[in-house]
Amino acid sequence: MEKTYLKQEHAIFRKAFRKFLEIEVVPFYDQWEKDRIIPRALWKKMGEQGFLCPWLAEEYGGFNADFGYSVVATEEITRVGSSLLGFGLHNDVVVPYLNAFGNEEQKHRWLPGCVSGDIITAVAMTEPGAGSDLAGIRTTAVRDGDDYIINGEKTFITNGIHSDLVVVVCKTDSDIVPAHKGVSLIVVERDTPGFTRGKKLDKVGLHAQDTAELIFQNARVPARNLLGVEGKGFYYLMSKLQEERLGLCMGSITQSKVMLEITLEYVKSRQAFGQPIGKFQNTQFKLAEMATEIEIGSVFVDDLIAKHMAGEDIVTHVSMGKWWLTDLAKRVASECMQLHGGYGYMEEYQIARRYRDVPVASIYAGTNEIMKTIIAKNLGL
């Protein structure tokens, strides 16, 4: 189906980005999965080619690209491998916080490096004892003259090892009621005294993707690194979640498409009982069902993207899409692995990696249970 929101310039960008990934990523991706990290040098190469934050204004190094470029980048990255999601987080989640809520001094200090690849970003929300309930975080930031003193621990932080700037969600007022009114965003830089990395986390999937614990022990951060207004952090986070969840919708439907494509190719060539297994009715029905759901999901995602680019409020529908499409990807992964038979359980087959990588999407950016809570609330329940 034609994506009406994508124009010729997006097609040119896609061609250039796909060629870049084929040269700089695809040949090395399996080794990076074994190494459990993507090399930092790739960020510099991405920046040199204009693939980091192209939507930023020219004064910060971008070229004022529209959201269509993010759509293309998400699709192309997902086609190569989910462990590249740190680039999407940087481009479409963290840097937008800096751009939307930072003052001019902060933006000129940080954004050019975000475009060039010299600065890698992360956002630190989740804690060992607080996930979906952001109001329940315990990391504190206490004002001390011209600084904040930050104490606490964060976990499951994407880009945690490589990050040079971390947008830390913390409590600047622990006594205020309701609790979310005491949440602020403070940007912590790599060499901040008292800020250390914990262990790089060993995950079920996304093996090359950089995920880590972050530890703050009397970390002294200049007060000028406060992002926006003190106490408004929760509202800032909520304002950007629509786009983050839309990114998950795009990534999940692309995952499903890729898994269907590789499985169709497999069942046409794999022989059993004297014929390709794609000739068996059960195989045909399974693939027909998946193809139908994927097509329906694609139409829904395209509509969400078009409405988002038009500036519409799609919170309810993007919440619907986030839970349904991430669940769809899990179902497709399971069915496609089954159709691969024993080979589907072998690491040399791409479906095995996809099977490991897709489940976490139903957890991050708000669990699917939280999505259903949002939908129910917006239905007036």
MITOR-631811 format. One record per residue: residue in one letter; x, y, z of N, C-alpha, C in turn. Coordinates in pm, whole numbers, plus 50000, padded with zeros to 5 digits. Last residue first. Layout:
// residues N
AXYZXYZXYZ;...
//
This chain:
// residues 381
L485705050853129485525040553234486315043853359;G485985066052904485105071053010484855061053122;L487845059452731486495055052697485475059452802;N490105067052859489625075852753488275071552694;K490355044953029490115058253085489535067652980;A490935024952840489725024052920489345037752979;I493415034152744492265032852653490965032952732;I494965032152978494785045152912493555044852821;T494845004453019494325013653121494045027353061;K496164995552796494734992352809494075001052916;M498735004752856498035009552736496535007152747;I499324989453079499135003853097498405009752977;E499654965152949498584966553048498274981253077;N501884969652800500614968452729499414969052824;T503894994852968503494981152938502154980852864;G505855020052847504555017552908504115003552870;A508205016152714507375027752676505975026552733;Y508324979252724508824992852739507915003352676;I506664956152672506974960652808507384975152812;S506484948752416505214949652487505404954552631;A509114946352341508384958152296507034959752366;V510064921752417510264932952510509484945352469;P509644902852205508754903452321508874915952407;V511594903951983510324911251978509554912352111;D513974888552013514004903252021512644909752040;R513574861551978514104866352106513914881352124;Y512654861251716511814855251821512264859951960;R514864871351582513634879351588512724874351700;R516584849251612516914862151673515674870851686;A515154830251464515484827651605515804840651677;I515044840151207513804839751285514084837351432;Q517554836751093517174849951144515934849551232;Y519594809851179518384814351110517854826951177;E521614803851348521994808051214520794812651132;E520454794351582520894808351577521254813051436;M517564774351553519004775551534519384790251517;Y514924771151547515524772351680517034773651673;G514254766751288513874779551347514474782051483;Y514894740751244515834750951198515514764651257;G512644726751328513844726751411514854737351371;G510264748951174510624736151234511864737251320;H509274771451066510664768251032511084754651086;L506834773051187506864769151046508274766350996;Q507634782551438507044769151425507104764351280;M508444808451371509424798751421508904784551405;C505954818751300507004817551198508114808051243;E504574818551543504074810651431505164808351326;S506194836251694505954822451738505514813551623;A506064860051545507364853751573507184839051611;V503314865151555503954862251426505294855351448;R503044870751827502324859451767502964855251635;K504664893651850504984881551928504294869251869;A503314911151681504684907151648505094894651725;L500914914051826500914907751694502304902851657;D501844928452045501344914752065501294907151933;T502434951951912503524944751977503104930352010;L499854958351820500914955551724502114948651786;W498394962552057497964952451960499094948551866;W499754982952199499564969652259499234959152155;K499915003852006501114999052076500874985152133;G497275008751922498265003251830499454997151901;M496195019752154495625007552096496645000652006;S497825041952172497845032252282497255018952234;V497045054951945498425050151949498605040352064;H494405061252014494655051851906496095046751905;T494795079352230494005067252246494355056952140;V496495099452110496885091952231496125078852244;I496545116551899496255102451870496545093551990;D495845147651791495995140251915495585125751889;E497575159551495496385155051568496755147651696;G499545168251319499425174751449498225170651530;A500075154751094499145165851080498885173051212;M501595134451189502275144551110501385156851086;H499515119651306500565125451390501285136651315;K498135111451078497465120151175498485127051266;A500075095250956499525106750884498875116550981;I500415075551157501535084151116501015096851048;L497865063651163498415070151283499525079951246;D497755053050904496785063250944497275070851067;D499795034150921499905045150824498945056450859;V498675017051114499885024651144500045036351048;F496475006650971496255014051095497465022751128;V497754993450763496835004350731496615013150854;S499134974250913499874984150834499004996150800;G497094958351021497934966351110498684977251035;I496184946550785495284954950863496074964150956;E498504932050720497994942250628497054951850701;I498694915050941499774924650915499294935650822;E496384899750909496534908251028497604918951007;T497024887250661495834895550676495964905050794;A499324872750719499374883050616498194892650628;M498304854550908499294864550948499344876050848;E496534839750745496034846850864497004857850906;A498284829150558497194837750514496654846050630;L499884813150719500484824650652499414834350602;K497994793950800498744801750899499294814550835;F497174783450551496214790450637496924799150740;Q499574771750459498924782350383497964790450469;T500004752150655500984762850633500344774550562;N497704736450612497934742750743498924754450730;Q498054727150347496974736450379497194743550512;F501274727150194500334721250290499314731550334;K503034741050044501904735149972500884728650067;G505154748350199504194758750168502994753350092;I506854727350196505884727750307504864738950289;P507174712049873507474723249963506424723950074;Q507234675349880506774688249828507164699549923;G507944651249998507994652549855507494665549797;F507854654350273506924644950209506804647550058;A509184686550238508754676150332507714667450262;Q511494713050176510724701550129510384692150245;R511704747650152511854736150241510924724850198;S510904768249983512094760449948512254747750031;K508674780050085508674777049942509834768049902;V509304785050345508334774350319508244771050170;Y511154806850318511574793850371510604782750330;E509644827950221510774823150142511174809150186;L507884830850436507374827550302508474821850215;T509764838650629509064825850644508444821450511;I510574863450548511584852950555510944839150568;E508054877150557508824876050433509824864450439;L507354875950829506494869550729507274867250599;M509424891250936509294877150975508414869450877;V508854916150817510124909350789510014894550822;K506334922050929506504920850785507764912950750;S506984923851201506044913651155506184911351005;Q508704946051198509184932951244508294921851188;T506854965551120507974962151031508564948751069;I505244966351343504644961851216505734958351116;S507164975451531506514962351548505884957451418;G507905001051444508904990551454508274976651459;M505455014651462506145013451334507145002051336;C504935012451737503965007351640504655004851506;L507145025951836507005011651863505995005151770;G506545051751749507755045151700507715030151722;L504335056351907504135055151763505345048451699;R505595059352149504755047452128504425045451981;E506885083752102507665071852136506865059252109;E504735101052059505665098351949506495085951976;Q503515100052313502745096752192503685092952079;L505375109452496505135095052488504345090952364;K505725136052533506505129852426506225114952408;S504195143452749503965150552623504685143852506;M505175129052964503895125152906503685131352769;L507515143653018507585129652976506305125352906;Y506445168053100507325167552983507375153252928;Y505125160253329504335165353217505155165253088;F507285153553491506285143453459505465147553337;G508695178253519509265166853447508245156553404;K508155200653661507335198353542507755185753465;G509915205853865508585200753900507685197753782;E511575232653705511565222953813510125218953847;V511405235353352511045240853483511035229753588;G514085225153140512785231653158512625237153298;L516375206653299515695207653171514305213353194;L519275216753459517845214053475517165216153341;N521825225653432521465213753355520025209353379;R522285245453608521975249853472521615238153382;A523185233053833521755236053825521345240553685;P525535206853776525215221153774523715223453758;V525675179653999525315184053864524985198953866;R527185154754170527015169254171526855174354027;A526035126354324526485131854195526165146654191;N525735109254543526095123354564526675129454437;Q525705085954322526065086754464526605100754491;F523975068654093524265082454132524465082854283;I524255045653830524295047853975524715062154005;L522605025253595523285037953623523165040953771;E522844995753398522445002253523523245015253536;A522084992253041522924992253161522204997853282;T522434981652708521484984052819522254982752950;D522924981952376523574986652499522524990152605;Q522424954152171521924967152217522424969952359;A523084929052105524074939452076523674952952130;H520754914652188522054912152248523074923152223;L517924912252197518584925252174520034924852224;G517094889152466517254892952326517964906252315;V517664886352737517224874752660517424877152511;K520644904652845519224903252814518934890352737;D522594916953081522584905452991521124901652965;L523724950453118522744939953148522694929453038;K526654961453252525904960653127525004948453139;K526564974453588526884964053490526074965853362;G526725009953619526704996653679527054986553572;R528605039353595527815029153526527855016453609;T528285068653805528995056953755528035047653681;F528745099853941527945092453844528775081053789;G530545113654094529485106454164528565098654073;P531105139453859531555132753982530375126254054;T530485134353517529985140353640530495132753762;D531125127153259532195127553359531765133953491;R528605128053108529395115853126530355116453245;E525945147153264526985144853164527935133753207;V522505148253304523775144653368524785141053258;V519815169153326520745163053231522095160953298;I516775163353485518105169553496519065161853406;L513425168753536514395162753444515705170453454;S511325161353823512045170453733512985162453644;V508425157954025509375151653933509995162153841;G506375165854186507735168154235508805162554145;K504025157854081504335172054070505735175454120;H503665131654148504235134454015504575149153996;A502435131054400503885128954389504455132954254;P500005157854458500415144254424501885143254388;V502285167654708501195158454674500355165254565;I505745169354806504575174854739503555164054704;D508045157954902506925159554995505635164054926;S510175157754732509635144754773508395145854860;D511255174154472510405176954587509705164054625;T512695163254278513275175354336512435180154454;K513305131854170512425139554258513195151554311;C514045125353819514315125053963513305133554040;V515365112953532514075115953595514265114553746;V517935124853336517595117253456516275122253514;V519315121053041518205128653098517655120353214;V522685120052988521555112053037520515121453096;L525225120052752524215128252820523065119152862;D526665098852665527415110452712526515120252786;S526385063152658525785076552667526725087052726;H527285036852649527875046552557527465060952585;I525695024552852527155023752855527775034952771;G522955030152790523525033152922525035033252926;N521275026252581522465034752557523185038052688;T518615021152806519115019852670520185030452644;I518545008753121518735021253048519385018752911;F517784991953334517234989653199517415001953110;T517805015553612518095002753548517365001653415;K519255037453857518385035153743518775021953678;E519405050454188519835040554089518785039453980;G520605079654374519635069554332520225059954231;N521025114254404521265101054462520175091454416;I522475145354326521585134454285522015121354349;I522405178154394523065165954439522085154554414;Y522825206154182521925196054238522775184154281;D524275239354235524265225354189523045217954241;D524615263354354524465263454209524425249354150;G523245251954648523855263554583523575263454434;D521805224554603522905228454690523655239754621;R518815206154581519545218254543520585221754649;V518675172054516518545182454619519405194354580;A517025147154373517955157854335517705169454431;T516615111354397516375125054443517445134654388;T514855082754309516055090754283515765105354315;R512445070054325513095074054451514385081854430;I509195069854165510655069454162511245074854292;G506455070254137507025062954251508545062254251;A505685081753907505535090054027506165083354148;L505925061153728507015070853735506915079853857;D505145030853705504715041353799505825051453820;S506545013053548505455020753487504985032353575;G508805011053773508805010053628507735018853568;A510765008554053509735016953989509865016053837;G512934996154169511644994854235510535003054173;P515085001254000514864987554046513484985554109;E513625024553758514465021353874514215006853916;T513385042753451513115030753532514135028853644;M514645066253331513375066453403513295054953503;A516905082253165516905073153281515615074853360;V517825082852832516895088152930516755077753041;A520745092352644519895082252708518905089552797;T522925099652362522015102852470521265090652523;I526125109052256525105098552256524225100752379;I527995130952069527215129752193526135119252173;D529035128051821529985129851932529295128352067;G527205128151623527555115151679528595116051789;S526185151451521527465146651468527835132651515;V523895155751671523785153951526525045147551469;C524865159651925523875148951904523715145751757;G526415182151888527085169451914526155157551897;P524365201651860525285198651748526025185451765;L523085200452126522455194952005523415192651888;W524555212652343524405198252329523985193452190;R524755240552332525825232952396525755218152359;H522435249152218523675251652144524845243752203;K520715240752426520585235152292521845237252209;Q521515256252645521615241652650521595235652510;E520905282052548522275278752589522475263652589;E518135280252509519035281952394520475278552428;N516795253052711516935267152674517985268452563;G514755223952644516015230452677515995245252641;F512435213152547512405218852681513705225552723;A512855204252283511575210252321511645217952452;N515455193952274515055204452180513795211652226;L515465174552471516435185452477515985197152391;Y513425157652374513295164052506514215176352515;P514555149352126513365158052128513085164452264;V516625132652227516965145752172515735154852158;V514995109952308515775118052402516075131952348;V513405101652073512895102152210513685112152295;D514615100651824513185103551830512585103851970;N517425095751841516855104651740515465109751775;H517705077552061518455090152053517745100151963;L516025056751981515815063352110516495077052111;G517205049551739515865054951740515555062251869;F519595039451837519635051051747518255057651741;G518815017451982519405028652054519485041251970;L518074997151809517035006151858517585018051935;L519594977451702519924991051662518965001351720;S518564953151763519604958251853520064972351816;S516904945051558516324952751668517374958651761;G517994948851219518024942051347517594950951462;V517094955650955518424950150978518474942551110;R514524965050987514754954450889516134947950908;T514904985951165514224973851212514454962251115;I516085004950995516834999551108516234986451155;E513945010050821515185004450769516044998350880;E511945020450994511695008550912512995002150866;T513245042951104512765032051190512555019351110;A513695058350872514825053550952514415041851040;V511045063950791511955056550703513095050450784;V510175078951015509465066850973510385058050890;S511915100251008511975091151123511265078051091;Y511035112350775512405107250779512595097450897;G508495121050849508625110350750510015104250747;F508725143251003508645130351073508755118550976;D511105164050819509825161150884509835147050942;A514165182350877513415171350816512105169150890;N516035202950921514595205650932513745194750866;F518625193650931518165200150808516635201050804;G521015200751202520055192651128519675199150997;G522615218751339523265208551258522335199651178;Y521435239851459521985229651549522635218151471;E520495254651252521425261251344522045251451443;E518615238151128519945239351069520945245751166;A516765218051365516975230251286518415231051238;L516265182151332516665194251404516875206051309;W515855159851175514715168851195515085181751268;P518005143051184517905151951069516775162251083;C519285126551394518445138451422518345147951303;L521645111751194521265114151333520505127351343;F522505109850936521435100850975521025102351121;G524665122550809523425129850829522245121350872;Q527095110450799526235108750681524875115750696;E528175115251046528865120750929527985120250804;G526475099951211526455114551215527065120851092;M527255074151143525865078351122525775093551118;K529905074951228529615072951087528185077151053;K529485077951504530175088451429529905087151279;W528235053651559527525066151583528165077651505;L530215034951511529075035451419528285048451437;A531955037051724532365042851596531205043851497;R530955021751927530685036151930531015042751796;P529594990151831530724999251853530335013851843;I527224973752027527454980051898528574990251916;I527554943352210527634958052206527814962452060;R527974915752219526984921752309527104937052317;D529394900452048530164909352135529284915952241;K527304888651910528174880151993528974888552092;E526314911151782525424903551869526244894551963;W528524917651629528124926851736527174919851833;Q528404896551448529534897351541529204906651658;D526064903051311526134890551386527274890651487;Y526824927951188525764927251288525844914551373;F528524931850981529124930951115528094927851224;P527154935050742528234925150748528774922550888;V525214955950818524814942150790525974932250799;V526724981150849526084973950959525864959150928;E527844993650626528434996250757527864987750871;I526374984850397527844985350397528414985350539;E523704985650462524214973750395525734973150399;L523485011650563523315000150654523884987450592;F523845026450324524745028150438524685016050530;K521605018050179522955015050129523975016150240;R519595028950341519665014350322521055010250273;F520125056050309520275049950441520385034850430;A519605060050037520925063150092521145056050225;K516905052250020517925045749937519315047849994;R515705070450199515645056050224516755048750147;F516165094850069516765092350200516805077450229;I514565090749845515995092949828516745090149957;A512085089149970512575077649895514085078749872;H511855114850069511935103750164512475091150096;E511635129449837512825131549920512995120450025;Q509135121149743510335117049672511585118649757;K507245113150047507455119749919508775114949855;L504725099650251506125099250210506265104550067;Y502065098850291502795109050365504285109250331;T501075076850158500855090050098501635101150167;K502315047850084502335056550201502255070950151;E500505022349922501295034549911501185042950038;M500844988150000500005000050000500885012550000;
//
